[in-house]
Every structure is written in structure tokens, then in C-alpha cells.
Amino acid sequence: MPVYNCGVYLDAAVRSVRDQTWTDLELVAVNDGSTDGSLDVLQRHADEDERVVVIDQPNGGIVAALNAGLARCRGAFIARMDGDDVAYPHRLERQLAWMRAHPEAVAVGCQTRVIDGD
């Protein structure tokens, strides 16, 4: 999860991953030089849940953040999500089941619903 000044939405984003029905996961969150308290939010979640891993780095942009996170991931499957996204509770369970049922596939996507601050 690349994070750059996502403080307003970040707690909900991280909570939506922590609350997944598929629980055998790690959340690798890369704070990319945020100045809005995002690092504090991430660190609080890491203190509460050992599955949350925080990388803190100077701002290098989304590609640098994604690469830093990818280098730290230990799982066989990688799920991409931003710091202002919210995942439905069954997202990872359903995507993993689909990937396992279709071993010839290299990626799976999902439908999105646009939301805003209201």
C-alpha cells in the first residue's frame, strides 16, 4: 500500500485490510514522505497488528513506493491497494480462490465503486 498524505482516509483503508475474511495476510504499507500524520496512523496499526509492516522513506513517488513495498512482500500473491481505498471484507478471499482455481492466470482485477468524503 503506497501512502502519501492519505491521513483522512488511511485508517479506514488499513482497517478494511485488517478486517478481511482471509486473515493469513501481511499488509506492507510504504509511507512515501507524508507530512500529514499518515506515518502515525500506520505505526498505530502496526503496533496493534503484527500483520502490518510499515516502511518509511523520503518522498520518491508512487513507483518508488510500490517497488519498496514489493521488495518487502513475502507472500505468493500480491494484492494492490492505495492508502485512500477501502476493500470489501471478502475481497482477498474471493480473489485468492479465483487465482487458485485458475492457475494459468497471472492477475485478477475487481470492480470498483467510486466514493468520496461524503
VOBA-1610 file (N, C-alpha, C; in pm, whole numbers, padded with zeros to 5 digits, always signed):
BEGIN
Met+00084-00117+00000Met+00000+00000+00000Met+00090+00124+00000Pro+00099+00193-00112Pro+00172+00320-00113Pro+00089+00427-00044Val+00154+00506+00040Val+00083+00608+00117Val+00156+00741+00105Tyr+00085+00839+00055Tyr+00137+00976+00053Tyr+00024+01070+00091Asn+00031+01123+00212Asn-00069+01217+00264Asn-00212+01167+00245Cys-00237+01046+00293Cys-00369+00984+00286Cys-00439+00987+00422Gly-00390+01069+00513Gly-00435+01066+00651Gly-00584+01062+00672Val-00659+01137+00595Val-00804+01145+00613Val-00870+01009+00591Tyr-00819+00931+00496Tyr-00881+00804+00459Tyr-00803+00682+00506Leu-00685+00701+00555Leu-00592+00591+00580Leu-00640+00493+00686Asp-00698+00540+00793Asp-00745+00450+00897Asp-00847+00351+00842Ala-00942+00401+00763Ala-01043+00314+00703Ala-00981+00217+00604Ala-00882+00262+00529Ala-00815+00176+00431Ala-00744+00061+00501Val-00665+00092+00600Val-00591-00013+00673Val-00687-00105+00747Arg-00787-00048+00809Arg-00885-00130+00882Arg-00954-00227+00787Ser-00983-00184+00664Ser-01051-00273+00569Ser-00963-00392+00530Val-00832-00375+00534Val-00743-00489+00509Val-00733-00576+00634Arg-00720-00515+00748Arg-00710-00592+00872Arg-00835-00674+00899Asp-00950-00627+00849Asp-01077-00695+00873Asp-01118-00792+00764Gln-01027-00829+00677Gln-01058-00922+00570Gln-01096-01059+00626Thr-01185-01130+00554Thr-01221-01265+00594Thr-01105-01361+00573Trp-01016-01331+00478Trp-00891-01406+00460Trp-00790-01340+00553Thr-00749-01410+00656Thr-00669-01346+00762Thr-00520-01376+00752Asp-00480-01471+00669Asp-00339-01507+00657Asp-00273-01413+00556Leu-00251-01292+00599Leu-00202-01187+00510Leu-00101-01099+00582Glu-00030-01023+00503Glu+00052-00915+00558Glu+00017-00790+00479Leu+00012-00680+00547Leu-00010-00551+00482Leu+00121-00475+00488Val+00182-00458+00372Val+00306-00382+00363Val+00268-00242+00317Ala+00281-00147+00408Ala+00244-00008+00380Ala+00371+00076+00373Val+00384+00152+00265Val+00503+00235+00244Val+00464+00380+00258Asn+00508+00441+00366Asn+00488+00584+00383Asn+00592+00656+00299Asp+00544+00726+00198Asp+00633+00788+00099Asp+00652+00937+00129Gly+00703+00966+00249Gly+00733+01104+00285Gly+00613+01188+00320Ser+00507+01126+00370Ser+00387+01201+00407Ser+00418+01307+00513Thr+00342+01415+00507Thr+00358+01524+00605Thr+00230+01549+00683Asp+00133+01461+00671Asp+00001+01484+00731Asp-00032+01391+00847Gly+00064+01320+00901Gly+00038+01226+01010Gly+00009+01084+00964Ser+00021+01058+00835Ser-00005+00923+00784Ser+00086+00820+00851Leu+00212+00855+00873Leu+00305+00762+00937Leu+00255+00723+01076Asp+00202+00817+01151Asp+00149+00786+01284Asp+00033+00687+01276Val-00055+00706+01179Val-00168+00614+01161Val-00116+00474+01129Leu-00022+00466+01037Leu+00034+00336+01001Leu+00102+00269+01120Gln+00179+00346+01194Gln+00252+00290+01308Gln+00156+00240+01415Arg+00045+00311+01436Arg-00055+00266+01533Arg-00111+00130+01492His-00141+00115+01364His-00193-00014+01317His-00088-00123+01330Ala+00037-00091+01301Ala+00145-00190+01315Ala+00162-00230+01461Asp+00145-00136+01552Asp+00156-00168+01695Asp+00042-00259+01740Glu-00074-00245+01677Glu-00192-00324+01714Glu-00198-00460+01644Asp-00132-00472+01530Asp-00148-00592+01448Asp-00014-00627+01383Glu+00041-00740+01419Glu+00172-00780+01368Glu+00173-00806+01217Arg+00057-00817+01156Arg+00050-00838+01012Arg+00077-00710+00933Val+00077-00596+01002Val+00101-00467+00936Val+00249-00433+00945Val+00311-00415+00830Val+00453-00381+00819Val+00461-00240+00761Val+00537-00154+00826Val+00549-00015+00780Val+00691+00011+00732Ile+00700+00066+00613Ile+00826+00114+00558Ile+00813+00265+00549Asp+00909+00336+00601Asp+00908+00483+00594Asp+01025+00527+00509Gln+00995+00605+00406Gln+01101+00652+00316Gln+01073+00795+00274Pro+01175+00867+00231Pro+01154+01001+00177Pro+01068+00993+00051Asn+00997+01099+00022Asn+00910+01100-00095Asn+00987+01072-00223Gly+00947+00966-00291Gly+01010+00929-00416Gly+00908+00904-00525Gly+00780+00917-00491Gly+00674+00892-00587Gly+00617+00752-00575Ile+00506+00733-00641Ile+00432+00607-00627Ile+00510+00486-00677Val+00585+00500-00785Val+00660+00386-00836Val+00766+00341-00736Ala+00837+00436-00678Ala+00939+00402-00577Ala+00873+00337-00455Ala+00758+00388-00415Ala+00688+00330-00301Ala+00641+00188-00332Leu+00586+00169-00450Leu+00541+00034-00489Leu+00657-00064-00494Asn+00768-00022-00550Asn+00884-00111-00559Asn+00940-00144-00421Ala+00943-00047-00331Ala+00991-00073-00195Ala+00899-00172-00124Gly+00770-00156-00142Gly+00676-00248-00080Gly+00685-00387-00139Leu+00694-00395-00269Leu+00704-00524-00337Leu+00829-00600-00293Ala+00938-00528-00274Ala+01063-00592-00230Ala+01049-00653-00091Arg+00958-00602-00010Arg+00940-00650+00127Arg+00836-00760+00141Cys+00749-00774+00041Cys+00640-00873+00047Cys+00696-01015+00053Arg+00632-01099+00135Arg+00674-01237+00150Arg+00576-01336+00087Gly+00455-01292+00057Gly+00352-01382+00008Gly+00368-01422-00137Ala+00299-01529-00174Ala+00299-01575-00312Ala+00208-01490-00400Phe+00111-01425-00338Phe+00017-01340-00410Phe+00028-01198-00356Ile+00017-01102-00445Ile+00025-00961-00408Ile-00107-00895-00446Ala-00169-00827-00353Ala-00292-00750-00379Ala-00257-00602-00371Arg-00292-00529-00472Arg-00259-00387-00483Arg-00374-00302-00430Met-00338-00204-00348Met-00439-00114-00291Met-00371+00015-00250Asp-00440+00127-00266Asp-00386+00257-00226Asp-00433+00295-00086Gly-00369+00396-00030Gly-00399+00440+00106Gly-00530+00513+00121Asp-00599+00539+00011Asp-00731+00601+00021Asp-00840+00510-00034Asp-00809+00380-00046Asp-00906+00281-00091Asp-00965+00207+00029Val-01081+00148+00009Val-01144+00062+00109Val-01183-00067+00040Ala-01144-00179+00097Ala-01173-00310+00039Ala-01294-00372+00108Tyr-01380-00434+00028Tyr-01489-00511+00086Tyr-01430-00627+00165Pro-01499-00673+00270Pro-01442-00775+00359Pro-01401-00906+00292His-01468-00947+00186His-01438-01075+00120His-01345-01059+00000Arg-01293-00940-00024Arg-01213-00916-00144Arg-01100-01017-00160Leu-01013-01024-00063Leu-00895-01110-00076Leu-00931-01257-00081Glu-01027-01299-00002Glu-01071-01439-00002Glu-01121-01478-00141Arg-01202-01394-00202Arg-01258-01424-00333Arg-01151-01420-00443Gln-01065-01321-00437Gln-00961-01313-00539Gln-00863-01430-00529Leu-00827-01467-00408Leu-00737-01580-00389Leu-00800-01710-00437Ala-00927-01730-00407Ala-00997-01850-00452Ala-00998-01856-00605Trp-01022-01744-00668Trp-01024-01740-00815Trp-00886-01772-00871Met-00783-01712-00813Met-00647-01738-00861Met-00609-01885-00844Arg-00647-01943-00734Arg-00615-02085-00712Arg-00693-02177-00806Ala-00813-02135-00843Ala-00895-02213-00936Ala-00850-02195-01081His-00770-02093-01108His-00723-02063-01242His-00571-02044-01240Pro-00495-02152-01220Pro-00350-02139-01206Pro-00281-02085-01331Glu-00349-02085-01444Glu-00291-02029-01566Glu-00293-01876-01565Ala-00370-01817-01477Ala-00382-01671-01470Ala-00265-01609-01394Val-00227-01491-01433Val-00119-01419-01364Val-00170-01298-01287Ala-00296-01261-01309Ala-00352-01145-01240Ala-00503-01154-01236Val-00561-01087-01141Val-00706-01075-01130Val-00736-00932-01089Gly-00843-00879-01141Gly-00885-00743-01104Gly-01017-00750-01031Cys-01071-00634-01006Cys-01200-00630-00941Cys-01274-00504-00983Gln-01401-00508-00964Gln-01483-00392-00993Gln-01460-00288-00884Thr-01474-00162-00918Thr-01458-00059-00818Thr-01585+00023-00805Arg-01599+00086-00693Arg-01709+00179-00670Arg-01643+00308-00622Val-01668+00416-00691Val-01609+00544-00656Val-01684+00602-00535Ile-01607+00642-00435Ile-01664+00707-00317Ile-01591+00837-00293Asp-01647+00921-00213Asp-01579+01047-00178Asp-01598+01074-00030Gly-01552+01187+00015Gly-01556+01222+00155Gly-01694+01229+00216Asp-01795+01243+00135Asp-01934+01250+00184Asp-01997+01113+00190
//
